[in-house]
């Protein structure tokens, strides 16, 4: 059994769907479990539906209609026969979204988010499964919510591995080509949960682990894992091989090609992860596995934009010690602020945070009662693995460096 994951860019339109089929035909699709993301920017569009539900109910229908029309255009190119059953299946899925938003009574954003946003994956996999059947590739459509069981921490659910293993063993025929969704699971009450943004990679790793797969492959619009994101850096180079440990380090610091949680289950069973191009599927790409840390060994650049740098100091010049730091981290946890960098001295404490759950302002109100607070918003956190002087100077050039932190293999700069 192999596990493949195709992201949104690989199925963004009808031509991309046909290309995905070409990839499966070229590399083979026997005994394969395929995870597919929502098409193109559908997740962003579904997030707008959720935002409309909470802030502008009059625009809900138009927000949904935008998503419907986007998928109808893809359907019309892939299925000339308007009586094809895929049209009714897709329509029913969108009716379920409208129905949920009509009867829902929960005021909790995270719960509503998970019940709505995941329909992007359900629609994309329905279309792809039906198209594969149309072109003569037999497959089994799976609802991943029946396979991956989680807690009810909506938007960032934790996997119940024992139940997930049992569900997969009971419901997956490993002799078939299986098509299912990334990003999603379900809790004990069968409400939909999500595994965090970019969680489709993690889904592939969960399936690979539970199926004892021979490999997992993430199909991207880049040749493999590069030493920097070409959207942010001009000169990039392909990394041929990366160890699990090195890949986990890169993911921890924010490398966008591999989701931070993806690698742990693969490492536990030493399942190799391939990152390959869906444009040139026969190219080698990058392999993550046992062995040499990184090849070639060159500086790797990572940037996290729109971060928050907090500088806290005591009001009475007393030391910031363990009990202060414990209180500070409890606030980070309570307001769902992700910590990316820490630097402290006797009377000050600096931390770079990701405010993805918008907990900054209420947290600042609490901090200002106990500390002197300096807050820099919209800063960027640059990380260089395997740095050299030339690499560091390339980032310092023309930028205001607010914090610099160096280790043996890694340097981090917070810049404005």
N, C-alpha and C positions, 0 to 999 in steps of 0.2 A: 504494500500500500504506500502510495505517495500522497502528499498533501500539497496542493497548489493554492496560492492566494492571488487573486486579481483585484487590484485597487480601482478606485473610481475613474482614474484617467484611462485605464485599459478597457473600459466599457462606456465611455462618455457619449457615444453616438452609435448609429447603425454600423458605420464603417469600422469602428473599434470593436464592436461585438463580432463582426465577421472576422476581424483579425484575431480575436481571442480563439475563435473556432479554428483558424489556421494554425495557431500555436499548438492547440491540442492535437490537431492532425499531424503536425510535424514531430512533436516530441512524444506522442502516444498518450492515450487516455484510459488504458486498461488499469483496473485496480487503483483508481485515483479519486481522491476526495477534493473537490474544488470549492474554495471559499471565495465569495464575490462581495465586493463592497457596493454601496449605492452608486448609481451612475453619475459621473461627472461631479457637479457641485450640489447634488440633491440633498445631502445632509445639511448644508448651509441653508438651502431653501426650506427644508422642513423645520429648521430652527426658527426661521422667520414666521412659520405657521404658529409655533409655540409662543413666540413673542407677541404675535397678534392676539392670541387667545387671552393673554394676561393684560395687554395694554391697549388693544385696538380691535375689539371683537368685530367691528363692522368690516374689517379687512380680511377676516379669516378665509372666507370663501374665495376671494380673489387670490390670496396667497396659495391656497391649495390648488386653484385652477392653473396657476403658473406651472406647478409641478406636474399636474395632469397633462397639460399641453406639451410640455417637454417630452414626456414619455410617449404621448400619442404620436409625436413626430417620429420617434424611433420605431415605434410599432408599425407605422404606415410604411416605412422603408423595409422592414424585415418581413412583414406579413401582408402581402397584397390582398389576400382574401379577408375582407372585413368581418366575415362570419367565423373566422378562426376563434377557437375557444379562449385563446390568450386574452382577447379584448375583454371578455366578460370577467375573467379572473382578475385582471388588473383593475377594472372598474369596481369590482367587489372590494378590493383592498382599499381603494380610496374612499369608498362608502364607509368602511370600517373606521377610518380616520375621522370622518365627519360625525359618525355616530358616537364615537368616544368623546369628542369635544362637545357634543350635545348633552350627553348624560353624565359626564364626569362631575363629581362634587369635590374632589380634592383640590385644596388651594396650594399644594406643594409643587413648586416649579419643577424640581428634579423628577418627581413622579410623572407629571404630565409630559415632560421632555422625553422620558424613556418610552412611554406608551405611543408617542407620535413619531419621533424621529426615525425609529427603526423600520418604518414602512418603506423607506428608501431601499433598504436591503431586500425586503420581502418582494417589492415590485421588480427590482433588477434581476433577482434570481428566478422569478417566475418567467420573465421575458426570455432570459438566457436558456433556461431549461426547455421551454417550448421551442425556441429556435434550434437548439441542438437536436431535438426530436425531429423537427422539420427537415433538417439536412441529413438525417439518417444516423445520428449518434444517440443511441439509447442511453438514458440516464434516469436517476432517481432523485426527485426534488425532496430535500429534507428541510423541515422547519427546525433551525438550530436551537430554538427556544425549548424544544423537546429533548435536546441533547445536553446542553450546557446549563447546569443548575447553579444558582448563585444565592448570596444573601440579598437583602433588600436595600443595600446602599446604592440607591439610584444614581445613575451617571458615572459611577465608579465601583461597580459591584465586584465582590470577591468570589472566586469560583469555589464551589463545594466539590472537591475533587472526587470524593468517594461516590457521590450520587451521579456526577457527570460520567465517571468511568462506567458505572452500571448502566446508565441510559444509552451510552454509545454502544456498549457491548450488546444491548438488547435490540437496538433499532437500526444499526448500520450493517448493510450487506457489503462486505469488503470486496466482493467479486465484481461489483458494479461501479460505474462512474456516478458519483454522488455530487449533487450541486446544492450548496447551502450558503447561508449568510454569515458575514463577519459581524463583529461588534456587539452581537446580541446574546442574551441568555434569558432565564426566567427564575423568579423566586419561588418560595414554597407555595404561594397563592396563585402561581402561574401568571403573575403580572410580568410584563417585559422589563428586563434590566439591560443596561448597556455597560460595556467594559472599559469605558473611557475613549476619548477621541483617538483615532488610529488603532482602535482595538481589534481591527480585522486581522492584523498580523498576529496578535495574541491568540485570536480564535484559531488560526492555523496551527499555532504551537500547541494549543490545548488538544486539538484533534490529533495531531501527530503523536503527542505523548500517549494519549489514550488508545490509539490504534497501533502503537508500536511501529510507526511508519519508518520506512527506510530513509526518507528525507522529507524536508519541507522546502518549498520553493516560493519565493515572493517575486511576482512578475511586475516590473517597474518600467517607467519610460526613460530610465537611465541605464547605462551598461552594467551597473552593479553598485557596490558601495564605493563611493568616491571619497577622497580625503577632505572634501569640502562640498557644501551645497552650491551647485552652479548658479542658483538664483541669487546667491549672496557673495560669491567669490568668483573672480575672473578665471583663474587658472586652477584646474582640478585634474586629478589623476586617479585612475582606477586602482583599487586595492584588490589584489588577486586572492589573498587568503588572510583571514583574521581568526584568532583564537576566540573561544567563547568568552574568556576573561576580558580580552581587549574589546570585544564587541559590546559586552555588558558595560564596560567603562565608557565607551563612546555613547551608548544609549543613555546611560545615567546622566551624562553631561548634556544630552539633548540632540544627538545626531538623529536626523529626521527619517533616515532610511529604515531604521529598525526600531520598533516600539520597545520601550524600556522593559516591559514585562515579558516580551516574547521569548527571550533567550533562556530564562531559568528552566522551564520544563524541557526544552530541547537538550540543554546541557546535562540534566539529570539522567537522561537515557542515551546521551552521546549521539543524538540525531543531527546529522549535518543540515545546515540551513544554506540554501542557495539563493542568491539575489541576482536575478537575470533580467535581460531586456526582452519585452514582448515585441519589440521591433525586429530584433535579431536573436531569435530564441535558441539558435544553435551555438551562439557565442558562450564562452565559459562563464562570464560574469564573476561574481565573488562567492567564495565558499567560506562559511563560518563553521569551525569545528575544532577538534583537538590539534595541538601542535604549536608551531611558531606564532608568536604574538601577533605580528603583522608583516605582510610582505606586499610591496616593498616598504621598508621602514622609513617613512617620511612624515613631516608634520601634518597633523589632521586638525582642521579648523571647524569649530562649531559656534554658532551664534544663537542666542535666545533674545529676541527683541521684545519691546513693551514690558520690561521687567520693572520692579520697584526696588529701590535701594533705601533701606531704613538705617539711620544711625541713631542709636539710643545711648544716652548717658544719664547717670544718676543725678537727681536734682540737688543732692547735698554733697557731691563729690565722694560718696562712699563707693566701695568696690562693688562691681557687678559680679556676684558670685553665684554658686550653684542654685540657691533658692530663687534668685532673680531670673536666671536663665530658664529654670523649670517653669516659672510663671509665664515667661515670654513664649516658650514653646507650646504651652497649653493654649495660649491665645491663637497662635498659628494654627494649631489643630482645630480649635473651635470654629475658626473662620475659614478653614479649608485653604490656607495659604501654603503653597509648596515652597520649601526652602531649597535654594540652589547654591548658595555660598554663605559662609559664616566667617567673620573675623572679629576677634575681641581683644581688648586690652583691660587694664585694671578697672577703668571707670567708663569704658564705652564698649558698645557692641554693635557691629555692622552686619547686616544680613541682606542678601539679594533674594527677592521673593517673586513667585509667579502668582498673579492675582486673577487666575482664570475663573474663579467662582465669585468674583466681585465682593470679596469680604474685606477689602482694604479700609474703607471709611469707618465702618463700625468698629473695626479693630483699633484704628488710630485713636478713636475717641476713648477707648479703654487705656491704651498705652500712655496717652498724654496726662492721665491722672497720676502716673507713677514715674515717668521718665521725661527727660528733655528729648524731643523727637525731631529729627531732621529727615524729611521724606523727599526723595528724588523719584519722580515717576517718568515713564517712557525712557528708561535707560536700556542699554544692551549689555548682555553678558557674553563675552567671548571666551572660549576655551580652546587652548592648543594642546593636543596630546603630542608627545615626542617633539617638543619645541626646540628651536635653536634661536640664536640672537636675531637672525634675519627675519624669522617668522614673527617674533615679538615686535620688532621694529615696524613691520608692515602694518600691524594693527594700531600701534601708538601714533602713527603718522597723522597729524592734523586732528587728533581726537583728545578730548579732555578725560583723563583717566582718574576715576573717583576711588577705585579700589584695585589693588594688584595683589595677587596671591600666587606663590610659586611652590611647587613640590618637585620631586625628583623627575617625574615624567610629564607633569602637567602645569601649565600656567593659566590663570584666569584673570581677566580684566573686566571691570565694570566701567563702561564708558558712556559719556553723554554726547 
